[in-house]
Amino acid sequence: MHELAIAEGLVETALAALKGTPAKTRVLAVEVEAGEMSTVVPEALELSFAMAAEKTRLAGARLVVRTAPLLLACRACRKRFGSGHAECPACGSRDVETLGGRGVRLMSLEVED
């Protein structure tokens, strides 16, 4: 279950972002973006996040997982396009690169003092 490793990384990143804030600052929600091709199962990530956040300033925080679509670019003509295409819709080339939609990113923290 790679979601646990991802959740642990999210907790570490969020805690680092909280450095310098008052100790009483409470995290209400953590928003993450999981790429369409990241193979993350949102429900598994939510459960893993709750476990990883226990006994930290993030305990009890709601995890909001948003899906980021796959974004590709043709190396031949530089046309950008999403998933659903095996080749560039503009020129037909199969030489494409992935620009987004593969990783998991911490987007925001909702906190209350």
N, C-alpha and C positions, 0 to 999 in steps of 0.2 A: 504494500500500500504506500505508494510514493506521496500520497496526500499528507501523511504525517510529517515527512521531511519538509514539504512545502509549508505546512502550517507552522512548524518550528521556525523556519526562516522568516515567515511573516511576523511572528511574535517578536523575534529578535529585532527585525527592522522597525516595527512599531515602537518597541521599548526604546530603541535608540532615538527615534523621533521625539519621544517624550522627555528626553534628558533636558534638564533645565526648567521643566515645568513644575509647579507645586506638587508635592507628594499627594495632596488630596484630589488632584485632577483625575477624574474618572473617565475611562473610555466607554462610550455607549455603543459605538459601531465601528467596524473596520470594513472599508470597501475595497475589494480586489477585482482585478480584471484578469480573467482566464481566457487565453486564446482558444479559438475554435479547435485548433490542432494540438492543444496542450495535453490532452487525454485526462484532464482533471475531472473527477466526478464531484460535482458541487456538494452533494449530500455527504460524501466521505470527507471532503475538505472541511465542511462545517463541523462535523463530529471531531475530526482531528484538531481543528483550531480550538475547540472548547477544551480538549484535553491538554493541548500545549499551553493554553492561556491560564490554566489553573494556577493559583497562588502567585499570579502576577497582577500588574495594574490593568491587565486586559480581561481578567476573569469576569465572566458574565456578559462580555461585549457581544453584540450581534455581528455575525459575518455576512456581508452582502457580496455575493459573487455575480459579477456581470460577465457576459461572454463577449469577447472581442472577435470579430470576423477575421478570417484569413485574408491577408492582403498580399498579392503577388505583383511582380513587375517583370515585364518582358525585357530581356537583356538586348534584344535586337532593336526594338522600336521604343522602349521605355514606357509603353502603355501600362497603366496600373489597372488591376482587376481583382475580383474576389474569387472565392472557391466556386466550384461547379464547372470549371474549364480545365481541360487537359492540355490546352495550348492557348496561346495568345489570341484573344478574339479579334484583334486588329490586324495582325500579320501572319498568324498561324504558327509562329515559332514555338517550339517546346522548350527553349532555353529561357527558363524563368528563375527568378530569385524570390525568396520569401522576405517580405518587409515587415509583416506583423501577423499576430494571431497564433503564435506558437508558445509564448511564455505566460508567466503569471506575475502580475505587478500589483504592489500595494498602491492604491490610488488616493485614499483619504482616510482620516481618522475623525470620528465625531466624538468630541470630548465635552465634559462639563466640569466646571470648577467647583 
